[in-house]
Amino acid sequence: LNEISVPTGHRPRSRPDQVIADKANSHPSTRQALRDRGIGAVIPERADQIERRAEKGSRGGWPPAFDAETYKQANVVEMSEPHCSHRHVLAA
């Protein structure tokens, strides 16, 4: 029975739980767009963003959440597929 496909009436889930990106994607609008869609962002902050928040002092707010252990796994995913070209997209 496990091999029988049963239609459920909707498309399968295609939205990721988390997005791992580099500092180039660290803009607040990118983080907000992911947050609006319920997608977790694992993106390190750029140095200028950290400095700007420090200049504002207590008005600078909290830094965005960042999971360093998950971010370290991004390199593992990239290096595990040596035959993929830059045109292919990996979904983890």
Helices and strands as residue ranges (DSSP letters): E 18-20, G 23-25, H 28-36, E 40-42, H 47-56, G 57-60, H 68-80
